[in-house]
Amino acid sequence: MAKLPILMYHGVTENKANSQGLIISKERLETHFKFLNSQGYKSFHLDALHSLNSADKLPKKSVVITFDDVYANQLELVLPLLKKYNLKATFFVPFKYVSGHDDWNEGAHPLMSLEQLKHLDSNFVQLGWHSYAHLNYGQISDNELRKDLKSCKDFIEDNDLDVKPYLAYPYGKFPRKSPDRQKFEDSLIEYGIVYGLRIGNRLNSFPFKDPFAIQRLDIKGEDTLTKFKLKLKLGKLKLF
């Protein structure tokens, strides 16, 4: 099986001094993207992966790039870099907060508007689900989950928004044990979800063994290019 790193980013800033945790500076992000481009990595949207039948169709240097929360700074700072380095990314949307702020957090950062989401260049960016209200799926009931998923679906349909059936779990959380795990996956299938993405910080085998526990690499604002290269190759790092 091929090994596939899936990168997880969040907010982006122009200020290098604020590059830490879930916020990465534009300068540091560009070093990551420049490396991927210079080393011949092929980036994939998730729907392209879903159409593949076997690992031998996946190039050795393959990568999936994801950004959570559709911050306005992703439109301003990430999209130009994707175009510059010819890379594709999936932006995951917490639908309740579109055109607002990250109120599940400190509410300090604006998210993209509905019109901005609709006019993203689909050659470079596709949209996915990130729950409706940015809920921790590991801490809610099945009824609450279904209500949240229905709200996602209604938002997408009511606003005629092109969103692919891939769900990044907020905080990376989801039920781990049966029977809750099976009920959770049944609910996702009922609402048409094809892939569910956790964190995990490991490289995936492709084709995916478990489509509802796909692992992403948590890329931090303080991750230097050296550290980024190691994560890309090895996944979780115990030395840092």
Salt bridges, closest charged atoms under 4 A:
GLU27 OE1 - LYS16 NZ 3.55
GLU30 OE2 - LYS84 NZ 2.68
ASP68 OD2 - HIS10 NE2 3.48
ASP68 OD2 - HIS130 NE2 3.74
ASP68 OD1 - ARG216 NH1 2.88
ASP69 OD1 - HIS130 NE2 3.20
ASP69 OD1 - HIS134 NE2 3.25
GLU115 OE1 - HIS119 ND1 3.80
ASP142 OD2 - ARG146 NE 3.16
ASP154 OD2 - LYS150 NZ 2.78
ASP162 OD1 - LYS164 NZ 3.53
GLU185 OE2 - ARG181 NE 2.69
GLU190 OE1 - ARG146 NH1 2.31
ASP210 OD2 - ARG181 NH2 2.55
ASP218 OD2 - LYS220 NZ 2.98
ASP223 OD1 - LYS227 NZ 3.64
ASP223 OD2 - LYS231 NZ 2.77
